[in-house]
Amino acid sequence: MNRTILIIVAVIVVAVFAVGGLLFLSSRPPASTPPLQQFEDNTPSYTNSTVSTDSSYSKEAVQAAYRSELDKYPSDNTELYEISIVGDYALQVWVGDHMGGQALLKYDTTQRRWILVSGGGGSWSVDTLVTLMNVPQDVAVQLLRGLPQ
């Protein structure tokens, strides 16, 4: 009788450790899992593409930089609209047949070209520009104020 109880207790202990080990291993992602994205974006990824353009800070230069990127990734009849430029940052409003948004560009003074930071889908908020895109707070506020509401 004591032997039977001892065997049952041993089986339960082994089962508990086996289940615990399986739960521990299944809760850890495999080493080959890519990092999770912070948000879902249905637009083509343009992150950190470099675009050669006129070295001026004109709206035409920003528009030319973004148009150059659009030509690399054909989309749904994208039209470019308002642009807001503050310092080395610019927001380009774009609208296509099925989507639209605001692209964020940054002027690289050493390379003398606009860099497309994000093609964006939808509109930016001050918090997102500051937190995710490292745009200075005052610049982010002015960029958004420069676009129609």
C-alpha positions, -999 to 999 in steps of 0.1 A, spaced: 0 0 0 28 24 9 46 14 -22 15 23 -43 11 57 -27 48 64 -32 46 55 -69 15 77 -74 32 107 -57 63 102 -79 42 101 -110 23 132 -100 56 151 -93 71 140 -126 38 150 -144 38 185 -128 74 191 -137 68 179 -173 38 201 -177 56 231 -162 86 226 -185 63 224 -215 45 256 -205 78 274 -199 92 263 -233 60 272 -252 58 307 -237 93 316 -251 94 326 -288 119 307 -309 152 324 -316 143 329 -353 110 348 -346 112 383 -360 106 412 -336 69 423 -332 59 454 -351 45 482 -329 15 488 -352 0 474 -384 7 494 -416 -9 485 -448 12 508 -470 44 497 -487 74 500 -464 96 530 -474 115 532 -441 149 549 -443 150 551 -481 174 578 -494 162 600 -522 185 623 -542 168 657 -548 174 694 -550 192 705 -519 167 733 -512 140 732 -486 113 740 -511 79 722 -513 89 712 -548 121 695 -536 100 675 -509 74 666 -535 101 655 -560 117 633 -533 85 616 -524 74 612 -561 108 595 -567 100 569 -540 65 564 -554 79 556 -588 99 527 -572 67 513 -557 38 517 -581 6 522 -562 -30 531 -567 -29 564 -587 -13 584 -558 -18 622 -559 3 645 -538 -13 674 -520 -3 697 -491 32 698 -477 43 712 -444 80 719 -439 96 728 -405 133 728 -402 147 696 -415 113 678 -414 84 676 -439 50 660 -440 37 652 -475 -1 645 -478 -9 619 -504 -41 602 -515 -46 571 -537 -76 552 -550 -78 530 -520 -56 546 -493 -40 578 -482 -18 594 -456 10 616 -446 46 608 -455 74 619 -432 106 631 -448 138 644 -432 165 665 -449 200 652 -444 222 683 -445 254 662 -449 241 643 -479 221 673 -492 190 651 -499 156 644 -485 153 610 -468 119 593 -467 115 582 -431 80 567 -434 55 565 -462 28 565 -436 -8 554 -439 -34 577 -422 -24 608 -404 3 614 -378 -2 626 -342 23 647 -323 29 618 -298 36 593 -327 60 617 -345 79 624 -312 79 589 -298 83 566 -328 99 589 -353 122 610 -330 109 643 -343 114 672 -318 81 681 -300 80 717 -312 87 706 -348 60 679 -347 34 705 -335 44 730 -362 44 703 -389 8 693 -381 -4 729 -378 10 735 -413 -15 710 -428 -52 716 -432 -74 698 -407 
